[in-house]
């Protein structure tokens, strides 16, 4: 167990290292003088010299990388070209908004997917199953930004039930906060819900065919008891992994969703940064996102291995 | 390591399948596919959009970039069945011509992903050891960038255009193909036909390309049918964000971007391009499900 954890953590460290190299190299690939790239087109000679000195841009590349990584590890991700604020500060300020949105989306997705998936599996090949599977297929196929636009058209423009855009912080007005986040969370959660429902249905079908479930039935337990107490427990384990794997899609989705509903979170930040050629900001956001992704997946894997001992053996082998 | 299969000297490598049974298998597969109306409907949708993309110049001779200041944001009518947009351009023509861009981006990006990913996965899974470790760690790092973040990073470096969006989407899909190929190769290399080929003196390159690769092609094709719709949505998303196809080219994503500003006065501008993306993706997904069922060896 300890060996698995250490091994898994080591792999994560290697991955994080590679990510930092990729991000560092990416910024160097932007055509033009790196000092100009990092300081912005409006920077004067003094500003350029300051950047040059801070990142040691006259040193050899490996040395520059080490210096940059050192700064990043201490939380110094540079300054936004546009606002002159520290990148780390801007990220910390925007992140909670996106996290709240993602959390709502995840909860909505689970609330829809788990019951639907279980029902579809238990009532296999009935109209329940067809409706649930059909919805899931539609959910995977519908582009979320179009879904968002159509919902705005229906719920905001036509019916006027929900605000089309904007954001109110939770502590200012929880009700308005929820009203503003309801549509974005649904749009963000729709695809996830579709994927989770499929996975729930598949793994429940597998579990329902297993010997121990048949044994439970043979013991004389009622259908509800077997499903709730025996089948669901094991059936939902693979679903946890899918949540972890879908995290990247959730982040990508958040970028688009925030753009449609004008939610001032992380996703809007990065798109704005690209358009204003705010390279340090793009770099910081990409680095933070990828690192967070690796760490969360590490947590998912570890918690998963605690739930299911068989994973430890498999994951410890050749890294499969 | 499985024990090497005993092969009599002089015996030729076993052919994958004799011609007659192959035809029989194909017919059986076709019959299985024919029994799945959703899969057929999906295939029909894909064929329909492919025909639209290929035949756009003949099917829709209206220039999708032709502006008409007298026809700004007109509701659907006989002259413009899908209405006109904010510059008086025909929405139907733009949707039809947009099919080309979407199909091209979807197919080319996945071809790129397979061109890079399949050889990498083959080598990684076949040789295992250090090569495998290096490839897998690189893939882990690559996968840590959520698709859109990776695409945004690449487009920041390369600049926004359809080609660069296609490259970004292709590179984003590459790890999936590396991992899948590697997993399939790991399983296939333990098979007896691989041992047999090696016992007959086939080199690594030959075993990989002539024996392992054909055995895993089916699974790779299934993945491709799943990946293409995702790539199509990817292009639409990038163009929607302004990071892909640039105006005035008729991309469904770009059209939706503009449409969002006129939701109240011209909702048709938003409905048709989105519906097109939805139907094309749905078609691929339905057809992909069918192909997966048909090729799944567990059911064969």
Contacts between the chains, C-beta under 8 A, distances in Angstrom:
chain1	res1	chain2	res2	distance
A	11	B	137	7.2
A	11	B	140	6.9
A	14	B	137	5.4
A	14	B	140	7.8
A	15	B	137	6.5
A	15	B	140	4.5
A	15	B	141	5.0
A	15	B	144	6.1
A	18	B	137	6.4
A	18	B	138	6.5
A	18	B	140	7.5
A	18	B	141	3.5
A	19	B	141	5.1
A	19	B	144	5.5
A	19	B	145	7.5
A	22	B	141	6.3
A	22	B	142	7.8
A	22	B	145	7.8
A	23	B	153	7.7
A	26	B	153	5.7
A	26	B	154	8.0
A	26	B	157	5.9
A	29	B	157	5.0
A	30	B	156	7.2
A	30	B	157	5.4
A	137	B	282	7.0
A	137	B	285	6.1
A	137	B	286	7.2
A	138	B	282	7.2
A	140	B	281	7.9
A	140	B	285	6.0
A	141	B	229	6.9
A	141	B	278	5.9
A	141	B	281	4.2
A	141	B	282	4.0
A	141	B	285	5.2
A	142	B	278	5.2
A	142	B	281	7.6
A	143	B	233	4.9
A	143	B	236	5.7
A	143	B	237	7.1
A	143	B	274	6.6
A	143	B	277	4.9
A	143	B	278	6.7
A	143	B	281	7.1
A	145	B	236	7.6
A	145	B	237	6.4
A	145	B	240	5.4
A	145	B	253	8.0
A	145	B	256	6.5
A	146	B	256	6.3
A	146	B	270	7.6
A	146	B	273	7.9
A	146	B	274	3.3
A	146	B	277	6.3
A	146	B	278	6.6
A	149	B	256	6.4
A	149	B	259	7.0
A	149	B	260	5.8
A	149	B	263	6.9
A	149	B	270	5.0
A	149	B	274	6.7
A	150	B	270	7.3
A	150	B	271	7.6
A	150	B	274	6.9
A	152	B	263	6.3
A	153	B	263	5.5
A	153	B	267	5.5
A	153	B	270	6.6
A	157	B	263	5.6
A	157	B	264	5.4
A	157	B	267	7.5
A	164	B	263	8.0
A	247	B	146	7.7
A	248	B	143	7.4
A	248	B	145	7.8
A	248	B	146	3.6
A	248	B	147	6.5
A	249	B	146	7.1
A	249	B	147	7.3
A	251	B	146	4.2
A	251	B	148	7.3
A	251	B	149	6.6
A	252	B	146	4.7
A	252	B	147	5.0
A	252	B	148	3.5
A	252	B	149	6.9
A	252	B	237	7.8
A	255	B	148	5.0
A	255	B	149	7.5
A	255	B	152	7.5
A	255	B	241	7.5
A	256	B	148	7.2
A	256	B	237	5.7
A	256	B	240	7.1
A	256	B	241	7.0
A	259	B	240	7.8
A	259	B	241	6.2
A	260	B	260	7.0
A	270	B	149	7.2
A	270	B	152	6.0
A	271	B	152	7.3
A	271	B	241	5.7
A	271	B	243	8.0
A	274	B	152	5.7
A	274	B	155	7.0
A	274	B	156	5.3
A	274	B	243	6.8
A	275	B	242	7.1
A	277	B	156	8.0
A	279	B	156	7.2
A	282	B	152	7.2
A	282	B	153	6.8
A	282	B	156	5.3
A	285	B	149	7.6
A	286	B	145	6.9
A	286	B	149	5.6
A	286	B	152	7.5
A	286	B	153	5.0
A	289	B	145	7.4
A	289	B	146	6.4
A	289	B	149	5.1
A	290	B	141	8.0
A	290	B	144	4.3
A	290	B	145	5.0
A	290	B	146	7.9
A	290	B	149	7.0
A	291	B	144	7.6
A	293	B	144	4.8
A	293	B	145	7.6
A	293	B	146	6.5
A	294	B	140	7.8
A	294	B	144	4.8
A	297	B	144	7.9
A	318	B	128	6.8
A	318	B	132	7.4
A	319	B	132	7.9
A	319	B	133	7.0
A	319	B	136	5.7
A	320	B	183	7.4
A	320	B	186	7.2
